Amino acid sequence: MRVILREDVRDLGQAGDIIEVKSGYGRNFLFPRNLAIPATKANVLAISEIEKQTNIRERKKRNEAEKLKDNLEKMSLTVEVQVGEEDKIFGSVTSQNIAALLAEQNINIDKRNILLEEPIKSLGVYTVPIKIEKDVIANIKVWVIRKA
């Protein structure tokens, strides 16, 4: 029996794949769980059209992400912090602080997408990676300076 997978199935295939399975497996496991549909001519055409639309949407999303990446990499953020003796920072600069600074620039990025390994605890210039899409990562410069 030929089926079209609607979702990724481990050890079987990816979503959209047309595969051959035993009829009992398709009827008793794949169809009831809505993991696959029969591979009729109409379903194959419908799936191919859905894949085309999905590819177009993904391409458009990726282009927007690339534009945002270019804009982010051109800018640099400045964080003013209070320091004590020997230039020790009171507190630290976290991804939440960076997200707030970006929000002031009308760029909304979730703090979970700011890939800061650990909070910044000293003065200096840092390169902070920001995940925009799956494989689109922008590097932004963050200047941590002493509050006047």
C-alpha positions as CSV (number, residue, x, y, z in Angstrom):
1,M,0.0,0.0,0.0
2,R,1.4,3.4,-1.0
3,V,0.9,6.3,1.5
4,I,1.9,9.9,1.9
5,L,3.3,10.8,5.3
6,R,1.6,13.9,6.9
7,E,4.2,14.0,9.7
8,D,7.7,12.8,10.3
9,V,7.7,9.1,11.4
10,R,10.8,7.7,12.9
11,D,12.4,4.8,10.9
12,L,9.8,5.5,8.1
13,G,10.3,8.9,6.5
14,Q,9.7,12.6,6.5
15,A,6.5,14.5,6.1
16,G,5.5,14.6,2.4
17,D,7.3,11.4,1.5
18,I,5.5,8.8,-0.6
19,I,6.3,5.3,0.8
20,E,5.3,1.7,0.5
21,V,4.0,0.1,3.7
22,K,2.1,-3.1,4.5
23,S,-1.7,-2.5,4.3
24,G,-2.3,-3.5,7.9
25,Y,0.3,-1.1,9.2
26,G,-1.2,1.7,7.2
27,R,-4.8,0.9,8.1
28,N,-4.3,0.1,11.8
29,F,-1.5,2.5,12.8
30,L,-0.8,5.3,10.3
31,F,-4.3,6.3,9.3
32,P,-6.0,6.3,12.8
33,R,-3.2,8.4,14.2
34,N,-3.5,10.8,11.2
35,L,0.2,10.2,10.3
36,A,-0.5,9.3,6.7
37,I,-3.1,9.4,3.9
38,P,-3.5,7.1,1.0
39,A,-1.4,7.9,-2.0
40,T,-4.2,8.5,-4.6
41,K,-3.6,10.7,-7.6
42,A,-5.7,13.5,-6.1
43,N,-3.8,13.3,-2.8
44,V,-0.4,13.3,-4.5
45,L,-1.4,16.5,-6.5
46,A,-2.8,18.1,-3.4
47,I,0.4,17.4,-1.4
48,S,2.6,18.7,-4.1
49,E,0.6,21.9,-4.2
50,I,0.8,22.3,-0.4
51,E,4.6,21.7,-0.6
52,K,4.9,24.4,-3.2
53,Q,3.0,26.9,-1.1
54,T,5.0,25.9,2.0
55,N,8.3,26.4,0.1
56,I,7.2,29.9,-1.1
57,R,6.3,30.8,2.5
58,E,9.6,29.5,3.9
59,R,11.6,31.4,1.2
60,K,9.7,34.6,2.0
61,K,10.3,34.1,5.8
62,R,14.0,33.5,5.2
63,N,14.4,36.6,3.0
64,E,12.8,38.7,5.8
65,A,15.1,37.1,8.3
66,E,18.2,37.8,6.2
67,K,17.1,41.5,5.9
68,L,16.7,41.7,9.7
69,K,20.1,40.0,10.1
70,D,21.7,42.7,7.9
71,N,20.0,45.5,10.0
72,L,21.0,44.0,13.3
73,E,24.6,43.5,12.3
74,K,24.9,47.1,11.3
75,M,23.8,48.4,14.7
76,S,25.5,48.3,18.1
77,L,23.9,48.6,21.5
78,T,25.3,50.5,24.4
79,V,24.5,49.4,28.0
80,E,25.4,51.8,30.8
81,V,26.0,50.0,34.1
82,Q,27.0,51.1,37.6
83,V,30.5,49.9,38.6
84,G,32.3,49.6,41.9
85,E,35.9,49.4,42.7
86,E,38.2,47.8,40.1
87,D,35.5,48.2,37.5
88,K,33.3,45.4,38.9
89,I,29.7,45.6,37.6
90,F,26.8,45.7,40.1
91,G,24.6,42.9,38.7
92,S,25.0,41.7,35.1
93,V,23.8,42.3,31.6
94,T,21.4,39.5,30.6
95,S,19.6,38.6,27.4
96,Q,16.5,40.3,28.9
97,N,18.4,43.6,29.1
98,I,19.5,43.2,25.5
99,A,15.9,42.3,24.4
100,A,14.7,45.5,26.1
101,L,17.4,47.6,24.3
102,L,16.3,46.1,21.0
103,A,12.6,46.8,21.8
104,E,13.6,50.5,22.3
105,Q,14.9,50.4,18.6
106,N,11.5,48.9,17.5
107,I,13.0,45.4,17.0
108,N,11.1,42.7,18.8
109,I,13.2,39.7,19.6
110,D,12.3,37.1,22.2
111,K,15.0,36.9,25.0
112,R,15.2,33.2,24.4
113,N,16.5,33.9,20.9
114,I,19.5,35.9,22.3
115,L,22.2,33.2,22.5
116,L,24.1,34.7,25.4
117,E,26.1,31.8,27.0
118,E,26.3,33.5,30.4
119,P,25.4,37.0,31.6
120,I,28.0,39.8,30.9
121,K,29.7,40.7,34.2
122,S,32.5,43.1,33.1
123,L,33.0,46.2,31.0
124,G,33.9,45.9,27.3
125,V,32.7,45.2,23.9
126,Y,30.9,41.9,23.3
127,T,29.6,40.1,20.2
128,V,26.2,38.6,21.0
129,P,24.6,36.0,18.6
130,I,20.9,36.4,18.0
131,K,18.9,33.6,16.4
132,I,16.3,34.9,14.0
133,E,15.3,31.8,12.1
134,K,16.5,28.1,12.1
135,D,19.8,28.8,10.5
136,V,19.9,32.6,10.4
137,I,22.0,34.0,13.2
138,A,23.0,37.7,13.5
139,N,25.9,38.9,15.6
140,I,25.3,42.2,17.3
141,K,27.9,44.3,19.1
142,V,27.1,45.2,22.7
143,W,29.1,47.9,24.4
144,V,29.1,47.7,28.2
145,I,30.2,51.0,29.6
146,R,30.4,52.8,32.9
147,K,27.4,55.0,33.9
148,A,28.5,58.6,34.2
